[in-house]
């Protein structure tokens, strides 16, 4: 598992270069672990963008101090979400065959939102479907299970992000900050 997590971090480091410059290891670890409940994050592996293990873990979860370059939007992922992120970073095909969970309980800092339809939008902040989400969970499921879940983030509940891509997942806002 550790070797697989390291490989995924290296792929993400290629996709997200320079995201962690300037922060100490302790700051990165604290930020990464703030993304999930302590019962998960305290025993999670914390990886830096270049694949460096900042903190070894024992529960199969992996926490990252940033989601996109410099956004300071930490996340903690189970193994399925780490596979999705590796595929996303490599722009490779991906198909969930089981449920995967990602915590982002700190949400996204101002300006760190994304296009709700295109993970590779060249200018997320100016996308017609830009969405900025506060604290949330992300759930990846086999694509057939997304039927009936709205794609509108303003609908007041869970919504599908990146629905027409291999990286489709359910966003579950934890407060009223989705815009």
Secondary structure as GFF3:
##gff-version 3
##sequence-region A 1 179
A	DSSP	alpha_helix	2	15	.	.	.	ID=ss1
A	DSSP	alpha_helix	25	33	.	.	.	ID=ss2
A	DSSP	alpha_helix	38	41	.	.	.	ID=ss3
A	DSSP	beta_strand	45	47	.	.	.	ID=ss4
A	DSSP	beta_strand	53	55	.	.	.	ID=ss5
A	DSSP	beta_strand	62	64	.	.	.	ID=ss6
A	DSSP	beta_strand	75	77	.	.	.	ID=ss7
A	DSSP	alpha_helix	79	90	.	.	.	ID=ss8
A	DSSP	beta_strand	100	104	.	.	.	ID=ss9
A	DSSP	beta_strand	114	115	.	.	.	ID=ss10
A	DSSP	three_ten_helix	124	126	.	.	.	ID=ss11
A	DSSP	beta_strand	130	131	.	.	.	ID=ss12
A	DSSP	beta_strand	136	140	.	.	.	ID=ss13
A	DSSP	three_ten_helix	143	146	.	.	.	ID=ss14
A	DSSP	three_ten_helix	153	155	.	.	.	ID=ss15
A	DSSP	beta_strand	159	161	.	.	.	ID=ss16
A	DSSP	beta_strand	169	173	.	.	.	ID=ss17
###
